[in-house]
Amino acid sequence: MLGKIINTIAAVIVGYLLAAQTAHAAPMLCSGEEKTCIAACRKGPPALTGDCIAACRQRGNYCKHTGCWDSGTNRYCGLGRQ
């Protein structure tokens, strides 16, 4: 019985902490993902930078229309369209 009470209290505390962190998190934006993508391009080989940045801008435009970022390997939705 005592074990169930402790588990319940622990679950409530963990739930509260997760909710508190989520409430303070800034929303993900398409523009932020595009900037991150471009920054990654600039770290790569200079010969590929132009094409890479162009692909980031295309992904950014797609995201601004749909709210979904598609990196080619991952796709996630629910982003702010700015």
C-alpha positions as CSV (number, residue, x, y, z in Angstrom):
1,M,0.0,0.0,0.0
2,L,2.8,2.4,0.9
3,G,4.5,1.6,-2.4
4,K,1.4,2.6,-4.4
5,I,1.2,5.9,-2.5
6,I,4.9,6.7,-3.2
7,N,4.5,5.8,-6.9
8,T,1.5,8.0,-7.2
9,I,3.2,10.9,-5.5
10,A,6.3,10.4,-7.7
11,A,4.1,10.3,-10.9
12,V,2.3,13.5,-9.9
13,I,5.6,15.3,-9.2
14,V,7.1,14.1,-12.5
15,G,4.0,15.2,-14.4
16,Y,4.1,18.6,-12.8
17,L,7.8,19.1,-13.7
18,L,7.2,18.1,-17.3
19,A,4.2,20.3,-17.6
20,A,6.1,23.3,-16.1
21,Q,9.0,22.9,-18.6
22,T,6.6,22.5,-21.5
23,A,4.8,25.7,-20.6
24,H,8.0,27.7,-20.7
25,A,9.3,26.3,-23.9
26,A,9.3,28.6,-26.9
27,P,7.2,27.4,-29.9
28,M,9.2,26.0,-32.8
29,L,9.0,28.2,-35.9
30,C,9.6,27.4,-39.5
31,S,12.0,30.4,-39.6
32,G,14.0,28.9,-36.8
33,E,14.3,25.6,-38.5
34,E,15.4,27.3,-41.7
35,K,18.1,29.3,-39.9
36,T,19.4,26.1,-38.2
37,C,19.5,24.4,-41.6
38,I,21.4,27.3,-43.2
39,A,23.9,27.3,-40.3
40,A,24.5,23.6,-40.8
41,C,25.1,24.3,-44.6
42,R,27.8,26.8,-43.8
43,K,29.7,24.2,-41.7
44,G,29.8,21.9,-44.7
45,P,32.0,21.9,-47.8
46,P,32.1,25.3,-49.5
47,A,31.4,23.8,-52.9
48,L,28.0,22.5,-51.7
49,T,26.9,25.5,-49.6
50,G,24.9,27.2,-52.3
51,D,22.8,24.2,-53.2
52,C,22.4,23.3,-49.5
53,I,21.1,26.8,-48.7
54,A,18.7,26.7,-51.6
55,A,17.3,23.4,-50.3
56,C,16.9,25.0,-46.8
57,R,14.9,27.9,-48.3
58,Q,12.7,25.5,-50.3
59,R,12.0,23.5,-47.1
60,G,11.4,26.8,-45.3
61,N,8.8,27.8,-47.9
62,Y,7.1,24.4,-47.7
63,C,7.0,24.7,-43.9
64,K,5.5,28.2,-44.0
65,H,2.7,26.8,-46.2
66,T,2.0,23.6,-44.3
67,G,3.5,24.0,-40.8
68,C,5.6,20.9,-41.4
69,W,9.4,20.7,-41.6
70,D,10.7,18.0,-43.9
71,S,14.5,17.5,-43.7
72,G,14.5,14.6,-46.1
73,T,15.0,12.1,-43.3
74,N,12.6,13.5,-40.7
75,R,9.2,15.2,-41.0
76,Y,7.5,16.9,-38.1
77,C,4.5,19.2,-38.0
78,G,2.9,21.7,-35.7
79,L,5.5,24.5,-36.3
80,G,4.6,28.1,-36.2
81,R,4.4,29.3,-39.8
82,Q,6.7,32.3,-39.5
